[in-house]
Amino acid sequence: MDFPSGYGNREAVDRVFAAAGVVRRVALEVPDIDMGAALVRHGLGIAFLPAFAVARTPGLHVLDVDGTMLRWSMHLGTSSTRRPSSALRTLLDLVDLHVIAL
């Protein structure tokens, strides 16, 4: 299973398979990382999941993919004319916790 085409993580996985010359068939698309992790935990498929989803979903069997680093771009825009609100500062702190800078 994978996420819908156009999602950053799906694009990254598709690029790696294409570069390796491997054609794959995605039988199920799920729009939510936690839902994907839960479906894998219940034995309904396999998926490439970010580390934070694996960490918060007990009961997953994890296989590391050697020799490949899956990364995708993430962009966050904020107003340049207003001070960040408390909610925005909290969001930015969470981004810093979960995003690895290239």
N, C-alpha and C positions, 0 to 999 in steps of 0.2 A: 504494500500500500504506500501511497505517497500523498503529497499535498497537491492542490490544483496547480496546473500550469500557470506561470506568472508569479507564484510565491517565490521568494528569494531562496529558500532552502531547496525547493524543487528545481529551480534553475541551476543551482550549484551541482546537485546530484546528476541532472541531465547532462550537464557539460562534462562531468567526469566519465560517465558512461559513453558518451559520444566520442570523447578523446581516446578511450580505450577500444573503440570500434565495437562496442557491445550494444545490441538492441534489447531493450527490455519492454515488458508489457505491464502497465500499472492497472491492476484489476479493480482497485478501490481508491478513490480520492477522498480524503477527509480534510475539512477546513480548519481544524483545530489541533494543535500539538498535543494537548492533554488527551483529547479524544483518540488520537492516533496511538498514543502510548497505552491507553486503556484497552484498545482493541488488540494491540500486540500482546499485552499481558494476558488477555483472555484467549490467546491462541488463534486469533482470526487473521493473522498476517504477520509480515515483517516490515520494518520501516527504518529509514535513516532518521534518527532523532537527535536533537541537541542534548548536550550533557545535562543541562538543568532539568529537562523533561525526564530523563532516565533517573536522575537523583531523587526526584519527588514521586516516582512511580515504583513502589516495591514490587518485586516478583518478575522483573524483566531479565531475560538472559541476554547479556551484552557481548557482542563480538566486535573487536576493534578492526578497523579497516587500515591495514598497514600501507605505507607508501603514498597515501593521499590525504591532503588536508582539504576538507570541505569548508569553504568560506563564501559568504555572500555579502553584498553591500547593504548597508542600512543608512538611511539619511533621515535626519530629524531637523525640521525647520522650526524656528521660533521668531517671534517678533523682534525686530531690531530697534523698535521705538518704545517698547514697554519693558518695565522690570519684570523678571520672571516671578510668577506667583509661587506660593508654597507648593501647590500641586505639581507645577512644572519642575521645580527644584527636586522634588521627590522622584519624579519620573526620570530626570537626568541622572540622579544618584543610582537608580535601578539600572539604567542603561550602562553606566560605568561598571556595575557589578557583573553584568551578563555579556558584555560585548568586548571582544578582544580587538584592540587596535592593530591595524596592519603596519 
